[in-house]
Amino acid sequence: MNLSRNDVLLPPAMIGIIGGGQLGRMMAIAARYMGYQVAVLDPTPNCPTVQVADRQLTAAYDDMDAIKELTEISDAVTYEFENVDLTAARYIEEQGKLPQGALALEITQNREKEKVTMRDAGLPVPEFRIVQNGAECEEALADFSYPAVIKTCSGGYDGKGQVKLESSEDAQEAIDFAEKNGHCIIEEWLAFDKEVSVVFTRALDGNISFFPLSENDHKDHVLYQTTVPADVDKKLEVKAYEAAEKLAESMGIVGTFAIEMFVKGDEVFLNEMAPRPHNSGHYSIEACNISQFGQHIRAICGLPLTEVRLLNPSVMINILGEDLEGALNAMEKVPDGFVHLYGKAEAKVKRKMGHVTFIAATEEELQQQIQTFEEAKR
């Protein structure tokens, strides 16, 4: 069955997911809850998604035989990460089974294309320059003030594939980085007040539904905590939503999508985007009337989007490998906190093993729940 903009997929249609990590797992749970079947393509047996799916194709993400089989058995295909092989994505799109299309993947796989797309849409982004080697990097740095950051244009996440440049003394490190990695982007380092995320879902018909603006805190370049609603005024919230909608329209987004933005004074600057559900939207599972995953499934299946409502203020905290034992200890002792564990086989330092979401009527209640949970982890 080919999915066009006039088609609606109803259960028990088969949804194929490329990628078997935690985002795929939560997509699959939402889809199964609604009555859909789920097939997952991932090279790792018993990956988190397959534990809740109907079928697994155990193969590399760029294995075209497996991609063709997934496309054949699925009524629609989605993905849980942006590093999907573009040849595979374009094949699925040609078969009429990739509602999100391949363009969003092509853009978000490359930091140059990402920043240029934002800039060409007339949206505010930090100053940036693209360099191809050490010599171009040295030339570009002559026009940059410090601090700055250099990143690879492809690959890299959670702080990997980048180097912060505190002063001109770090220029040689940047030059060496560019010479080693080739295609890189140098960005202005904004002294921002806070980071927020706009998570939204766009339907096949262009209708957009926004989740509440969330505020992010990081530790060691890894998202540690997301608080909802973000502590910003209404005018800035509107600016963030308007920027996201403008970008979504320019890219023809379908499904759940996330944009991280820097807040500086009364302005927002777009930083990075993700063409799928995002870590900073996990709170929506308990704190909203519909989750980012449920809304994503509705979008790619051609169903009307649910109007999102925040039921209670919320804080989501990631459970990393080094936190897992403590989180299990707390589960034994305290009633508050919705603990999600992803079913990963091995706990590693800084690896996302799960998350816990707290919801309460007031900020004071939220902080008390978190404090109690943290004390019980010891």
Salt bridges, closest charged atoms under 4 A:
ASP54 OD1 - ARG32 NH1 3.82
GLU69 OE2 - ARG55 NH2 2.76
GLU82 OE1 - ARG276 NE 2.88
GLU106 OE1 - ARG90 NH2 3.25
GLU106 OE2 - LYS113 NZ 3.10
GLU112 OE1 - HIS183 NE2 2.65
ASP120 OD1 - ARG119 NE 3.77
ASP143 OD2 - ARG129 NH1 3.27
ASP158 OD1 - LYS352 NZ 3.75
GLU166 OE2 - LYS164 NZ 3.39
GLU187 OE2 - LYS115 NZ 3.51
GLU187 OE2 - LYS151 NZ 3.52
GLU195 OE2 - HIS218 NE2 3.77
GLU215 OE1 - LYS194 NZ 3.58
ASP220 OD2 - LYS350 NZ 3.15
GLU237 OE1 - LYS234 NZ 3.58
GLU249 OE1 - ARG202 NH2 3.06
GLU260 OE2 - HIS278 NE2 3.35
GLU267 OE2 - LYS239 NZ 3.17
GLU272 OE2 - ARG111 NE 3.81
GLU272 OE2 - LYS151 NZ 3.53
GLU286 OE2 - HIS340 NE2 2.76
GLU322 OE2 - LYS350 NZ 3.31
GLU374 OE1 - LYS377 NZ 3.34
